[in-house]
Amino acid sequence: MAIQHTVAVLGPGGTGGLLAALLSRSGHRVVCLAQDRTADTLRRTGITVRSKQFGEFTAPVEADTELREPVDACLITVKHTALGAALTRIPPAALGDALVVPLLNGVEHPAALRARYRPDRVAPAVIRVESTRLAPGLIEHGSPFTEVDLAGDAVPRDRLDALAATLTAAGTSARTVGDETAALWAKMAFLAPFALLTTRYGLPLGEARTRHRDELRALVAETAAVSRACGAPVDPAGALARYDTFPPTTKSSMQRDAEAGRPLELDAIGGALLRAAERHGVPAPVTARLVRELRDAGH
Ligand SMILES: NC(=O)c1ccc[n+]([C@@H]2O[C@H](COP(=O)([O-])OP(=O)(O)OC[C@H]3O[C@@H](n4cnc5c(N)ncnc54)[C@H](OP(=O)(O)O)[C@@H]3O)[C@@H](O)[C@H]2O)c1
């Protein structure tokens, strides 16, 4: 029989709730770390997932407001805007030897986590999925795929491989990738132009990519130049071509957050990109303008 692991999930929302439910369903002990009311709900109802990939199912989870015991891994699945407050739920001393696995978009959070927790246990991951928290304990998983790339240059490879195997056995496609910088910047290079353009103009991808083609091209070129300066391989032509393969109605999650009046991960995406550009002396005027216009609009 497969080994049962104990996995904590900080912020059981769209991504975290889906992974928590999948891990529980495949026989692992899952402890969700959440705000008081959400923890209460999860203890009573478990997590229900409605998924194009996995069907509909409900899985029981434990829930607490704080980590109080050592675990094998702790997935960090809050948004950037909540990261500082949420991390107070994970006292470094409680973690033991656990892997700390942030699945946030962005490139700056791994350093913050390494300053707080054991640097050789922080394993940043990239997740490709579309999953939404409709209510506490109710997750709608819209994409027919759930892909996780696990990285962490200083983390023992066997620990990453073991977690990838656990996540894969639970239903995702998870793998260990060698280069953390490449993994995080590959996601950033795709996400930043798409998120900034669609949110700035309030248009779905189809209209944004045709009506604002020159800006999209410039954003892709700027993001690629910054990525390259940070040491990541880049493929701007490939990125541009990829946007054209998405259905015209596609919206970015930043745009959906803006429409719902939620705080945006603007600083973690656009802000971080501009800080990296400045550090490396790479010009990024179109990115800077869009970020400024979004901030001026109150985001
Ligand atoms: N969703 C996707 O499809 C997707 C895909 C790729 C990458 N990502 C990235 O993954 C990250 C998480 O996004 P998400 O969409 O999963 O976010 P989300 O659905 O908003 O979930 C975040 C969860 O964090 C919880 N939370 C907020 N403040 C907290 C605190 N102080 N303590 C404990 N929990 C707290 C919320 O709890 P409540 O339920 O109590 O409000 C919520 O359940 C983001 O960086 C996003 O860019 C998301």
The ligand as an SDF file (V2000), in Angstrom:
LIG
                    3D

 48 52  0  0  0  0  0  0  0  0999 V2000
   -6.9680   29.5490   -9.3480 N   0  0  0  0  0  0  0  0  0  0  0  0
   -6.2310   29.2100  -10.3860 C   0  0  0  0  0  0  0  0  0  0  0  0
   -6.7610   28.6080  -11.3290 O   0  0  0  0  0  0  0  0  0  0  0  0
   -4.7390   29.5020  -10.4080 C   0  0  0  0  0  0  0  0  0  0  0  0
   -3.9690   28.9530  -11.4450 C   0  0  0  0  0  0  0  0  0  0  0  0
   -2.5860   29.1690  -11.4260 C   0  0  0  0  0  0  0  0  0  0  0  0
   -2.0030   29.9100  -10.4060 C   0  0  0  0  0  0  0  0  0  0  0  0
   -2.7730   30.4490   -9.4190 N   0  0  0  0  0  0  0  0  0  0  0  0
   -2.1340   31.2060   -8.3550 C   0  0  0  0  0  0  0  0  0  0  0  0
   -2.3150   30.5090   -7.1340 O   0  0  0  0  0  0  0  0  0  0  0  0
   -2.3820   31.4290   -6.0620 C   0  0  0  0  0  0  0  0  0  0  0  0
   -3.6670   31.1920   -5.2820 C   0  0  0  0  0  0  0  0  0  0  0  0
   -4.7570   31.5390   -6.1250 O   0  0  0  0  0  0  0  0  0  0  0  0
   -6.2210   30.9450   -5.9250 P   0  0  0  0  0  0  0  0  0  0  0  0
   -6.9700   31.2720   -7.1620 O   0  0  0  0  0  0  0  0  0  0  0  0
   -6.1570   29.5410   -5.4830 O   0  0  0  0  0  0  0  0  0  0  0  0
   -6.7570   31.8870   -4.7470 O   0  0  0  0  0  0  0  0  0  0  0  0
   -8.1600   31.8450   -3.9840 P   0  0  0  0  0  0  0  0  0  0  0  0
   -9.1260   30.9520   -4.6900 O   0  0  0  0  0  0  0  0  0  0  0  0
   -8.5330   33.2340   -3.7070 O   0  0  0  0  0  0  0  0  0  0  0  0
   -7.7950   31.0980   -2.6380 O   0  0  0  0  0  0  0  0  0  0  0  0
   -7.0050   31.6980   -1.6770 C   0  0  0  0  0  0  0  0  0  0  0  0
   -7.4280   31.1540   -0.3470 C   0  0  0  0  0  0  0  0  0  0  0  0
   -6.6420   31.8340    0.6330 O   0  0  0  0  0  0  0  0  0  0  0  0
   -7.4310   31.9910    1.7610 C   0  0  0  0  0  0  0  0  0  0  0  0
   -6.9150   33.0540    2.6210 N   0  0  0  0  0  0  0  0  0  0  0  0
   -6.8960   34.4000    2.4110 C   0  0  0  0  0  0  0  0  0  0  0  0
   -6.3310   35.0350    3.4540 N   0  0  0  0  0  0  0  0  0  0  0  0
   -5.9850   34.0570    4.3410 C   0  0  0  0  0  0  0  0  0  0  0  0
   -5.3650   34.0810    5.6220 C   0  0  0  0  0  0  0  0  0  0  0  0
   -4.9580   35.2110    6.1830 N   0  0  0  0  0  0  0  0  0  0  0  0
   -5.1870   32.8990    6.2410 N   0  0  0  0  0  0  0  0  0  0  0  0
   -5.5760   31.7420    5.6870 C   0  0  0  0  0  0  0  0  0  0  0  0
   -6.1640   31.6570    4.4720 N   0  0  0  0  0  0  0  0  0  0  0  0
   -6.3600   32.8080    3.8160 C   0  0  0  0  0  0  0  0  0  0  0  0
   -8.8240   32.2760    1.2580 C   0  0  0  0  0  0  0  0  0  0  0  0
   -9.6720   31.8610    2.2950 O   0  0  0  0  0  0  0  0  0  0  0  0
  -11.2540   32.0180    2.3840 P   0  0  0  0  0  0  0  0  0  0  0  0
  -11.7900   30.8930    1.5580 O   0  0  0  0  0  0  0  0  0  0  0  0
  -11.4940   31.8550    3.8540 O   0  0  0  0  0  0  0  0  0  0  0  0
  -11.5930   33.3860    1.8510 O   0  0  0  0  0  0  0  0  0  0  0  0
   -8.8800   31.4060    0.0200 C   0  0  0  0  0  0  0  0  0  0  0  0
   -9.4950   30.1730    0.2640 O   0  0  0  0  0  0  0  0  0  0  0  0
   -2.2950   32.8220   -6.6860 C   0  0  0  0  0  0  0  0  0  0  0  0
   -0.9600   33.2980   -6.6440 O   0  0  0  0  0  0  0  0  0  0  0  0
   -2.7180   32.5860   -8.1350 C   0  0  0  0  0  0  0  0  0  0  0  0
   -2.1650   33.5460   -9.0230 O   0  0  0  0  0  0  0  0  0  0  0  0
   -4.1410   30.2450   -9.3980 C   0  0  0  0  0  0  0  0  0  0  0  0
  1  2  1  0
  2  3  2  0
  2  4  1  0
  4  5  1  0
  4 48  2  0
  5  6  2  0
  6  7  1  0
  7  8  2  0
  8  9  1  0
  8 48  1  0
  9 10  1  0
  9 46  1  0
 10 11  1  0
 11 12  1  0
 11 44  1  0
 12 13  1  0
 13 14  1  0
 14 15  2  0
 14 16  1  0
 14 17  1  0
 17 18  1  0
 18 19  2  0
 18 20  1  0
 18 21  1  0
 21 22  1  0
 22 23  1  0
 23 24  1  0
 23 42  1  0
 24 25  1  0
 25 26  1  0
 25 36  1  0
 26 27  1  0
 26 35  1  0
 27 28  2  0
 28 29  1  0
 29 30  1  0
 29 35  2  0
 30 31  1  0
 30 32  2  0
 32 33  1  0
 33 34  2  0
 34 35  1  0
 36 37  1  0
 36 42  1  0
 37 38  1  0
 38 39  2  0
 38 40  1  0
 38 41  1  0
 42 43  1  0
 44 45  1  0
 44 46  1  0
 46 47  1  0
M  CHG  2   8   1  16  -1
M  END
$$$$
